[in-house]
Amino acid sequence: MGIRSFGALSTSLALQIFQVMRLGAVIVTSILLARSGLSTSEIGHYELLLYIGTTMTFFWVNGLLQGMPPVYGRLDESDRKAFIFNNFLVFCGISAGLYLLLVSGGTSVAFLLTGQPSVPYYGLFCLYLLLNLPTFPVEYYYLLKGKPLQIVIWGGVAFGLHIVALYLPVYLGYGLFGGFTALIVLAAAKLLWTFFLALRLGKPVWRIDLVRHYLKFSFPLTINVLVGNLILLFDNWLVGWHYRDEAVFAVFRYGSREFPIATALATALGVAMVPKLSADLASGLSELRSKSRRLMHLVFPLTAVLMFVAGPLFPLVFNPDFAASAPLFNIYLLVTASRMLLPNAIVLAMGMPRLILGVGLIELAVKVVLGYLFIQWWGLPGLAWSVVVAFWVEKLALILLLERRSVRTADWLDLRWYFAYLLLLAATFTLSLPPR
């Protein structure tokens, strides 16, 4: 599958822009809700619902999305069209099954994941998930067809309307009930567009052989995403059960965020490099080294600046109740250093997804043990530090395994620049600490 471009806009760049818009929408929504007049407890209810939704969807959605490009690339043109339509059916089917599970589970699911006997607006949120989840492959349909401009337009429209749909009813006094109702209407419109897009780009035939192959290929990727996501979801669960306070949960959720630009750009770069690394490992490693160096020049200085301004900025951007989130945010910014390392893309391109899964299981074990101990010793900051350590365990383990397979780190990472920026980040974090 070649990387086409629209003028200077390549599909890899379009996907990076899309990811930035996705995470930007999350940040803007958080800011608007914090300044909307909603109480911290009400915001906590919203964050609890997002946490439930992420827990139940992130692993299979991202695993199936990661499986789309390699499966699609190995098919002939006729099968590719059938694959797109059947991919849409797979997402619809899993979304319907999940909806039935969440609705029938009701308070049991909420209590298991949050420690709360019930969460307001749970039913509305479940309906929103049912309609919205099948729309997630849209940007990948455009990616597979080499349409970068459509990726950017879709992201701008979808995320822009998401912000408006959630915030405007809250601003007008209809509360989160009005916000979730508007999101349901938006999700229905997006689902209709996704259906027509799958019809236009695909071929409306049921192909059980394609579905079986797709699910089989994506299964280890799904498990790997599940393991990686459990590291972050475990923290939310632990905070919910340890404190049993919606306000504390909201403070933690607002602080436990990585630098969105770093995460989005690094993730998109890794996804875009897999086909190139698969086609020609040597040239792919050289290109990864060059592109990751350019990414470092952008991300690390911005991260350093953000560390300095987070303390005074949080109470101003959100509200004074979230001042305690700033120190947590600065700790999470340190994760940027490990995010800039992309051995996962190389391992996946070399056809070793089980290796990623094995390392992920080790990472999860480290995170669970350290998270439980650190929250007892140092509270919420300790929990944040356990994330930093666990992410380094994963990256260093994969790098070591690649070295043992004769893939030298210096071939895909500019070590001189990387360690220089690592020192910058450490110094900036130290200087940003409040005086004792």
Residue pairs with C-beta under 8 A, 6 or more apart in sequence:
1 69
1 72
1 73
1 144
1 275
2 146
3 10
3 11
3 12
3 146
3 272
3 275
3 276
4 10
4 11
4 146
4 147
4 148
5 11
5 148
6 14
6 147
6 148
6 149
9 148
9 149
9 152
10 148
11 142
11 143
11 146
11 147
11 148
11 151
11 272
12 268
12 269
12 272
12 273
13 148
14 142
14 143
14 148
14 149
14 151
14 152
15 139
15 143
15 151
15 268
15 271
15 272
16 264
16 265
16 268
16 269
16 272
17 151
17 152
17 155
18 139
18 151
18 152
18 154
18 155
18 268
19 263
19 264
19 265
19 267
19 268
20 260
20 261
20 264
20 265
21 155
21 156
21 159
22 155
22 159
22 264
23 260
23 261
23 263
23 264
24 159
24 260
25 159
25 160
25 162
25 163
26 260
27 257
27 260
28 163
29 162
29 163
29 166
29 167
30 254
30 318
31 317
31 318
32 163
32 166
32 167
32 170
33 43
33 46
33 166
33 167
33 170
34 43
34 254
34 317
34 318
34 319
34 322
35 318
35 319
36 167
36 170
36 171
38 46
38 170
38 175
38 176
40 246
40 247
40 250
40 251
40 321
41 246
41 247
41 250
42 175
42 176
43 250
44 246
44 247
44 249
44 250
44 253
45 119
45 120
45 121
45 176
45 246
46 176
47 249
47 250
47 253
48 110
48 114
48 116
48 119
48 240
48 246
48 249
49 119
49 121
49 122
49 125
50 253
51 113
51 114
51 233
51 236
51 240
51 253
52 102
52 109
52 110
52 113
52 114
52 119
52 122
52 125
53 125
53 129
54 229
54 233
55 113
55 229
55 233
55 236
56 98
56 101
56 102
56 109
56 129
57 98
57 129
57 133
58 225
58 229
58 233
59 222
59 223
59 225
59 226
59 229
60 94
60 222
60 225
60 226
61 91
61 133
61 136
62 221
62 222
62 225
62 229
63 218
63 219
63 221
63 222
63 223
63 224
63 225
63 226
64 87
64 90
64 91
64 137
64 214
64 218
64 222
65 136
65 137
65 140
66 218
66 221
66 225
66 271
67 214
67 217
67 218
67 221
67 222
68 87
68 137
68 140
68 144
69 140
69 143
69 144
69 271
69 274
69 275
70 217
70 274
70 275
70 278
71 83
71 213
71 214
71 217
71 218
72 80
72 83
72 84
72 144
73 275
75 83
75 210
78 203
79 207
79 210
80 144
81 201
81 202
81 203
82 202
82 203
82 205
82 207
82 210
83 202
83 207
83 210
83 214
84 141
84 144
84 198
84 201
84 202
84 203
85 198
85 199
85 202
85 203
85 204
85 205
86 202
86 205
86 206
86 207
86 210
86 211
86 214
87 137
87 198
87 202
87 214
88 134
88 137
88 194
88 195
88 198
88 202
89 206
89 211
90 211
90 214
90 215
91 133
91 134
91 136
91 137
92 134
94 133
95 129
95 130
95 133
95 134
96 130
98 129
98 130
98 133
99 126
99 127
99 129
99 130
101 109
102 109
102 126
102 129
103 123
103 126
106 122
107 117
107 118
110 116
110 117
110 118
110 119
110 122
111 117
111 118
113 237
113 240
114 237
114 240
115 237
115 240
115 241
115 244
116 240
116 244
116 246
120 176
121 176
121 177
121 180
124 177
124 180
124 181
124 184
125 180
127 184
128 180
128 183
128 184
128 187
131 184
131 187
131 188
131 190
131 191
132 183
132 187
132 190
132 191
134 191
134 194
135 158
135 187
135 190
135 191
135 193
135 194
137 194
138 154
138 158
138 190
138 193
138 194
138 197
139 151
139 154
139 155
141 197
141 198
141 201
142 148
142 150
142 151
142 154
143 151
145 201
158 190
161 186
162 183
162 186
165 179
165 182
165 183
165 185
165 186
166 179
166 180
166 182
166 183
167 179
168 182
169 175
169 177
169 178
169 179
169 181
169 182
170 176
170 178
170 179
172 178
174 181
220 353
220 354
220 357
221 353
223 357
224 353
224 356
224 357
224 360
227 357
227 360
227 361
227 363
227 364
228 360
228 363
228 364
228 394
230 364
231 363
231 364
231 367
231 387
231 390
231 391
232 256
232 387
234 364
234 367
234 368
234 371
235 252
235 256
235 371
235 383
235 386
235 387
236 249
236 252
236 253
236 256
238 371
238 372
238 375
238 383
239 248
239 249
239 252
239 375
239 380
239 383
240 249
242 375
243 249
247 321
248 380
250 322
251 321
251 322
251 324
251 325
251 328
251 380
252 325
252 328
252 380
252 383
254 314
254 318
254 322
254 325
254 329
255 322
255 324
255 325
255 326
255 327
255 328
255 329
255 332
255 380
255 384
256 328
256 329
256 332
256 383
256 384
256 387
257 329
257 332
258 332
258 333
258 335
258 336
258 339
259 299
259 302
259 303
259 306
259 333
259 336
261 298
261 299
261 302
262 299
262 302
262 303
262 336
262 339
262 340
263 339
265 295
265 298
265 299
266 295
266 299
266 339
266 340
266 342
269 288
269 291
269 292
269 295
269 342
269 345
270 342
270 344
270 345
271 345
273 284
273 287
273 288
273 291
273 342
273 345
273 349
274 345
274 348
274 349
275 349
276 283
276 284
276 287
277 284
277 285
277 288
277 345
277 346
277 349
277 350
278 284
278 349
278 351
281 346
281 349
281 350
281 407
284 349
285 346
285 407
285 411
285 412
286 411
286 412
288 342
288 345
288 346
288 412
289 411
289 412
289 413
289 414
292 340
292 342
292 412
292 413
292 414
293 414
293 417
295 340
296 340
296 414
296 417
296 418
296 421
297 417
299 336
299 340
300 336
300 340
300 421
300 424
300 425
301 424
303 333
303 336
303 425
303 428
304 424
304 425
304 428
306 333
307 330
307 333
307 425
307 428
307 429
307 432
308 428
308 431
308 432
310 326
310 329
310 330
310 333
310 432
311 326
311 327
311 330
311 432
311 434
313 326
314 322
314 323
314 325
314 326
314 329
315 322
315 323
315 326
318 325
324 380
327 381
327 434
328 380
328 381
328 384
330 429
330 432
331 381
331 384
331 385
331 387
331 388
332 384
332 387
332 388
333 425
333 429
334 388
334 425
334 429
335 387
335 388
335 391
336 425
337 421
337 422
337 425
338 388
338 391
338 392
338 394
338 395
339 391
340 418
341 395
341 399
341 413
342 412
343 395
343 398
343 399
343 402
343 412
344 356
344 398
346 402
346 407
346 412
347 353
347 355
347 356
347 398
347 401
347 402
348 356
350 405
350 407
355 398
355 401
356 398
359 394
359 397
359 398
359 401
360 394
362 393
362 394
362 397
363 390
363 391
363 393
363 394
363 397
364 390
366 389
366 390
366 393
367 386
367 387
367 389
367 390
370 385
370 386
370 389
370 390
371 383
371 386
371 387
373 382
373 386
374 382
374 383
374 385
374 386
375 382
375 383
375 386
376 382
378 385
399 409
402 409
403 409
409 415
